[in-house]
Amino acid sequence: MGVKTRIKHGILTLATASLVSLAGLAQAEETLKVGLVAALSGQSAKSGEAITRGLTIAIDEINANGGILGQQVELLRRDDESNPNKGLLAARELVQKEEVAVLFGGLDTPVSLAIVPLANRMQFPFMGVWAAGTPITHNGAGENYVFRVSAVDELVDEALVQYGIDQYDMKKPGMILINNPWGESNEKGFRKALESRGMEWAGIERFESGDTDVVPQLIRLKDSGADALLMVANVSPSAQVVKSLDRMGWEVPIVSHWGPAGGRFSELAGENADRVHFIQTFTFVENQQGKGADVLAALKEKYPEIQGLADVTPAVGIANAYDAMHLTALAIENAGNTEGPAIRQGYYDIDAYEGLIKTYQSPFSPDQHDAVGPEDYVFTHFVDGQIVPLDL
C-alpha cells in the first residue's frame, strides 16, 4: 500500500470512527433518564433494592411499548446511605450533571426533606415512593414540585391509633419514636389523632438509630401505664425495641409505622418479630390475581433469586415505585417535553391509571400531591421472614 493510499485509508477510517461516535452520541441523547436516590447499602438496603425492582419492571414495560416521548427510559441510581447530606449531593449530581427528567426518592424522610428545597428551587419533579414524612409533600412551597406515591405520616398515625383501639382496646398508649424528623412528624400526627379522641398517652420516648438497648425508655412507658406501643423507626432500631421488650419480659402490643418492612427486620428482631403489626400500602399474597400476578411473574423472570413471596419483601417498595414510574411516564407524555414545570402540570393532567396498588383517578392536583390515602393501607406482620397481611 502506497503512502497516499495509506493516508487516504487513514482519513476514511477516522471519518468512519467519527460517524460511529456521533451515532452513538445521538443514540445516548435519545435516552430519557430518570434518577433514584435511595439506601442501596446498610441495614435498609432491601428498601433500595425493592424500589429499584419496582422502577425497573415498570421501565421494562414502558420501553417495550415505545418508551416515553419516543425515547427509551434509563434508570440512574445513587446510594444515599440513609444520610441527608449524601442524598442531597447525589440529587444535585443526577439533576445537574446527568440531567435526569425526574428524581425518585427512597426510604428515609430526613434524606427526602433535605432534597425538597432543592427540587422546588430548581423546579425539577421529585417523586417520593417510600418516605412518609408529612412535610415532604406538605412543604409550604408556592410552586410545589414534590409528589408522592406512598403513605403520609399524619394519615398513617390516624390509622395506627384506630387499629390499636380496634384490635387491642388501647386506652393509654406510649410512643417510642426514632429521634429524627421522621419521629417528629409522627409525634405530631399521634398527638392529633389521640387528642381528637380525647385519649391520653403514657409518655413519649425517643431513641437513636444506633441504640442497642432501649430498656430504660420502655421501663418509663411501662411504669406510666402504657397498654400498647406506637412505634416509629426503621429496621435496626425497631428490632432493638423488640429485643429490649424480650429482655424485660413485657408482652405489650406494638403497632408500628412501616419502618420494619425496609430490611432484615425478622432476622434482627428474632423470634418475636411477628408481634409487631405494621402498616403497608401493598403486599403480594398467595394465588395473586390481576396486575399483581403479572408483576410478580415479571419479577421472577428478571430476578431469578426470587423464588417465593418471602423474596419480594418489602413489596411496598416495589408497588409504590412501580405505580409511581407509570404515573410519571403519563405525566411526561402529558407534558410533551422534559421541562420541570411542564411535567409538574403533566401530573395534574393525569386522568386515570390502573395501577398495582389501585386504580388512580386524577391522583394529583395543585392542592393534593399524594396519590395514596388511608383507604389504601393494609396491616401486616412478619411470618417466617415473609410480610403477611393480617385478617382484621
N, C-alpha and C positions, 0 to 999 in steps of 0.2 A: 504494500500500500504506500503510495507516494505521500510527500509532505502535505500537498494541497488536499489530497483525498482524506488524510488523517484529520486535518484541520476542519474540513467540511463535515466529516463524520462526527467530530467532537462537538461542533456547533449544533448539529442536529440532535445529538444525544442530550446536550444541555437544554435545548429547546423542548425536547420531549419530556425531560425531567421537570422542567418548569411548568409545562402544561399539566402533568400529573399532579404536581404540587398544588397548582391553582385549583384543579378539580377537587383535590382532597380538602383544600381550604373552603371551597364553595360548599362541599358536602357537609363539612363541620359547621359552617354558618347556618345550614338549614336545620340543624338540630335545635329544638326548643328545650332549654334547660330549666329544670326545677331543682331546688335545693332542700336539703334536710339538715337541721342542726339538732342532734339528739344524743342521749347517752348511749354510746356504742361500746363502752368498756365499763368495768367495775360491777358493783352489786346490781345495778339496774340495767345492765347490758341487754337483758331479754326484752326490755321495753323498746330499745332502739332496733333490735332485730325484728320485733313484731311490726313496728311501724314501717321498716324497710320492706318487709314482705308484703304488707298491705298496699303500699305505694307501687311496688314492683309488679304485683299481679294486675293492678288497675292500669298501669302504664303499658304492660304487655297487651291488654285488651284494647286500649286506646290506639296503640301503634298498629295492631293488626287490622284496625278499622280506618287506617289512613293518618293517624296521628292527630295533632291539633294545628289548625290552620295550614294543613298540608305538610307539616313538619313532624318528624319522629321526635318523641319525647325522651330526654336523657335525665337520669337522676344523679345528682352530685351530693355526696354525704360528707358531713364533718362531725367529729366527736366532740361534744361539749364537756364530757367527763363530769356532768352534773355541776359544772362550775359556771356561774353567771358571766364572769369576765372572759372565760374561754369561749362561751357561747356567743357573746357579743362580738368578739374578734372574728369568729367563724362566720357569723352573719354578715359582717362587713365584707369579708373576703368573697363570699359567694355572691353577694349583690353587686359589689363594685368591680371586682376582677372577673368573676365568671359570668356576671350579668344574667343571673337566673331570673325567670319571669315571676316566679312565686317562691316564697320560702316557707317550708313546713317546720313546725316546732315539735319538741319531744315531751318527755315525761315531767320535767321539773318546772314548777311555777316560778321559782326565782330566776331561772335562765330566761324563760319567756318574758317575764317582767323587765328584764334587762334589755331585751330586744325591742319591746313595744315602742318606746320613744323613738328609736332609730327608724322603725318601719313607718311611723306616722310622719316623721320629719322628712324622710327621703321618699315618701309616697310609694313604697313597694308593698304589695299584699303579703301579709304574714298569716298563714293558716295554722291554727293550733289543732293538734289531733290527740292530745292527751292532757297536758297540764290544765288543771281545773280552776285555778285561782280566779275569783270573780273579777278582779281589776284588769285581767288580761284583755278582755273584750270591753268591759265597762271602765274604760281608761280616761274618759273625760275629754278626749281629743275632739276638736271641732270637725276635723275630717279624719275619720277612723279607718285605718287600713288593716285592722286586725279582725280576722274571722275565726270561727271555731266549729269543729265537728267533734264535740266531746262533752263531758259533764261540766257543770258550773257549780262551784262550791256552795253558793247560797241556796241553790235548789237541792243539791245533794244533802246538805245539812238538814234541810226540812224533811227530806225523805228518810234520813238516818234516825232522826228523832221520832218520827212516826212509826218506823219499823221497831224501835226499841219499846215503844208503848204497846204496839200491837202484839209483838212476839214475846216480850218479857215482862209486860206490865210495869215497865220502867217508870219510876216516880222521882228519883233523885240521882241523875247520872253524874259521873265525874268525867272531866275532859282530860285526855292525855294527848298532847299536841307537840309535833316537831317544832323546834324553836327557829322558825324562819318565816318569810312572808306567806308561805302556804298555810302554815299553822295559824298565823294571824288572821288570814282570810276566813278560815273555818271557825275560829273563835267568834268572830262577828256573826257568822251565819248560825252557829249553835245558839248563841245568846238570843238572837232574834227569834229563832224557832221555839226555844223554851219559854221566852217571855210572852210570846203570843198565846201560849197555852197556860200561862200562869204557873209554870213549873220553876222550881229552884234547882240549882246544881250543887253538887257536893264540893266542888273545887275545880280549879284549872291548873294543871301541872304541865310543865314543858320539859323537853329533853332534847339532846343533841344527836346528830346523826351517828357520831362515833361512840356514844354511850354504850357500855356493855352491861350496865346494871341500873335499872330504874326502880328498884325495890323501894328506896326512900319516898319517891313521888307516889308510888302506888299505896304505900302504907298510909300516907296522908289522906289519900282519897278514901281508902277503906275506913279509916278512923272517923272520917267526916260523914260516913253513912252512904257512900255510893252503892247503888244497887245495879249499876251497869256502867260500862266504859264506852265513851265516844272517842274513837281513836283516829288520829290523822298523822300518818308518817309513811315513808316509802319502805322498801323491802327490809333492809337490815335493821333499822330501828324498830319497826313493827315486830320483827322476830324477837328482839330483845325484850319487848313488853311481854310477850307470851312466855319466854323463858324465865323472866322475873316473877311472873304470876305463878309459874310452876314451883319456883323456889319458895314462894310464900305459902303455897297450897291454897290460894284464893281462887275459887271457881266462879268467877264473876262473868256475866255475858259481855262480849266485846262486839260492838257494832262499829264498823270501820269504813272509812273512805276507801278508794280503790288502790291505795299505795301498795298493799301486799301483792297485787297482781303483776307488778312490774319486774319480777325477777325470781330468784331461788328461795322464795319465802318458805315453802313447805319443807325444804331441806334445812334451812337455817333455824326455823322455829321448832322443829321436832314433831313429836307425835301428837301434840295438841294444836297443831296449826289449824285443824278443821274447826276449832271453836270460834275462830274469827269469821264473822259474817260480814261480807263487804259488797259494795255496790259495783255494778258494771253497766255498760251500755249494750253489750252483746256478748254472747258466748256460744260456741259451737256445741251441738248436742248429738247424741246417738241418733242414727236414722235422720240426719239432716235433710231438709227438703228445700226446694226452690233455689234461689240465688246462693244461699249458704252452701248448698251441696255443690254447686258449680265452682264456687271459690275454693272450697275445701279440696275438690278434685284438682284444681289448678295448682294449689299449694303443694299437694303431694307429688304432682308431676314435676314441678320446678325444683322442689327441695326434697330429695329422696330420703333425707333423715326424718321427715315427717311420716310416721307410721300410724299414729292414732291421735285421739283428741288431746292427750296429755302433751303432745309435741307441738301443738299450736297455742299453748299457753304463753303469753296472755292474748286471748282472742280479741280483747277490746282494742288493743293497739292495731291489730290487723284490720278490724272492721272500721274503726274511725278513720284510719289512713286511706283505706280502700274507697270509702264513700267520699272523703274529702278530695281525693285526687280526681274522681269522676266529676264532682261538683266544680272543681277548679277548671277542668277541661271545658265544661259547659260555659263557665264564666269567661274564659279566654276566647272561645268561639263567639260568644255574645259580643265581646269587646271588638273582635276583628283585628286586634293587634296585641302587643305585649307591653303597652304603656300602663303604668300603675293605675292612674285614675280611670282609664277605660276598663281595666279588669275589675276594679272596685265596683263600677257601675254594672259590669257584667254579672257579678254575684247577685246584685239586686234584681237583675232581669231574668234570673233562672225561674222557670215556670214550675216544672215538676221533674223529679228523677226517682226512679225505682231503685233504691239502694239496698245495701246489705242489712243495715240497722232497721230501716223503714222506707216507706215511700215519702219523699220530701215534696211538700207543696209550698212554693215560694219561700224557701228556707231562710232567706236573708232580706233585710230591709235596712234603710238608714237608722232605724231605731232598734233593730234586732240583728246582732251579728253572731248569735248562737243558734245552730241548726238543730240541736238535740235538747229535749226538755225532760222533765220528770216522768212523763208518761213512757219514756223510752228506757228507764232504768230497770235493772233486774238485780236481785240479791243472790249471792253465790258464796261458796266456800271451797276450800281445797279438800279433795279426797284422793289419796294416793298420788299426790303430785299433779292432779288434774283439777281445773276450776269447774265446779259443778253447780248448776242452778239449784236454789233452794225452793222447795214446794211450800208456797205460802198459803 
